[in-house]
Amino acid sequence: MTTRLACRPARLNMLAASKRASLAAVQTKRKGRYAGLPVPEINGRAQARGGFDTEIDYVSDLNSWTDMNGSINIRLLWNRQEVSSTVSTPGGLYTNNVNTFGTPRDRANLSVGYSYEGFSATVTEQFIAQQNWIGTTLPWTTRFINQAPVPDYWLTGIALTKDFTLEDQTVQAFLNINNLFDNDGPITGGFNGSPGMLYPTPTYADIIGRYFTVGFRVRM
């Protein structure tokens, strides 16, 4: 039995551009004299990013602790973003864009697999968290949008494989089903200055819908 846990701790990176000088080293020579040019302190815009990534892997031989044969593997990837903010000018409006449209607070991917004697099955689940239309601000900004938040999004996939021998040649048959429950994603509107320019769903949504892939693989 093997278990691995990898977690990157939360981080907050502050990127600030500032120019500080009480007396610049800029001097101009006029009529044989040097004159100092004072430059006032100038504060630029600031950006902040904060969150964490987590990965959990688990692999186990079922025969070691159950009456079943085969092995299982479980993998979880989770990204959480707490801060994504900008301040354009000193004293300006502070906007946190996390949990707004296109910037979900949580993203996760879970896969569970089973394998035994040339057969394998894997189920994957992708998750995108609910999002608001407008980010939070300081000072507080009154919101005039009365629409419900963008709902969370789930996407399920299945992959099956089976190895067999055909005339002394190893052949693998496979079946993949993407978007098992035919989840098209929420309708969010696609207007971007030009009507019809964008498809009216989030960019992460699967607009194709459920589809199957069937085939054989042969090692030549």
C-alpha positions, 0 to 999 in steps of 0.5 A: 500500500502506497500513499503520497500526500503533497500539499503546497502551502498557501502563498501570497505574492505581492507585486508592487511597483514604486519609485522612491527618491527624496533627491534624484541623482539627476543633475543638470550642468548649466553655466558650470554649475550642477543643480539637483532635481528633487523627485517626489515619491511616486507609488505605482499599482499593486497586485496580489495573488494568494492560494494553494495547490493540493495533490493526494495520490493513493495506490493499494493492492486490494488483496492485501486488505480485502478478498478482492483481486486487483489494485486501485489508484485514487488521485485528487488535484485541488486548486483554491485561490483566495486573493486575486486583487489589484489597486490601480492607484494609491487610495483607489478601489481595491477589487478582489476578482476571486469567485467572479465569472471566469475566476472560480475560487475552487477547481478540483479533479478526482480520478478513481481507477481499478486494474486487474489482469489486463483490464482497467477502468478509470472514472474522472470527475472535474469540478468548477465552483460557483462564481459571482458576477462582480468581485468584492471591493473596498470600499464596498460597491453596491451591486445592481445585478439581480441574477443568480450566481453562475452555478458550479460545473461537474464533468464526468468521464469513463475510460475502459481498457482490456488487453488480449492476445490475437495470433501471438500479438498483444491487442488492447481494446479501449472505450472512452466516454467523455461528458457522461451525463451530457452537461453542457454548462450554464448559459452565461451570455456571449456578448462581447461588443459583437453579437454572436461573437462568443458562445454563451457558456463559460470557456471551461464548459464542454459544448460538444456534449457526450461523445464516445471513442472506441478502438484498438491499440496494437504494439507493432 
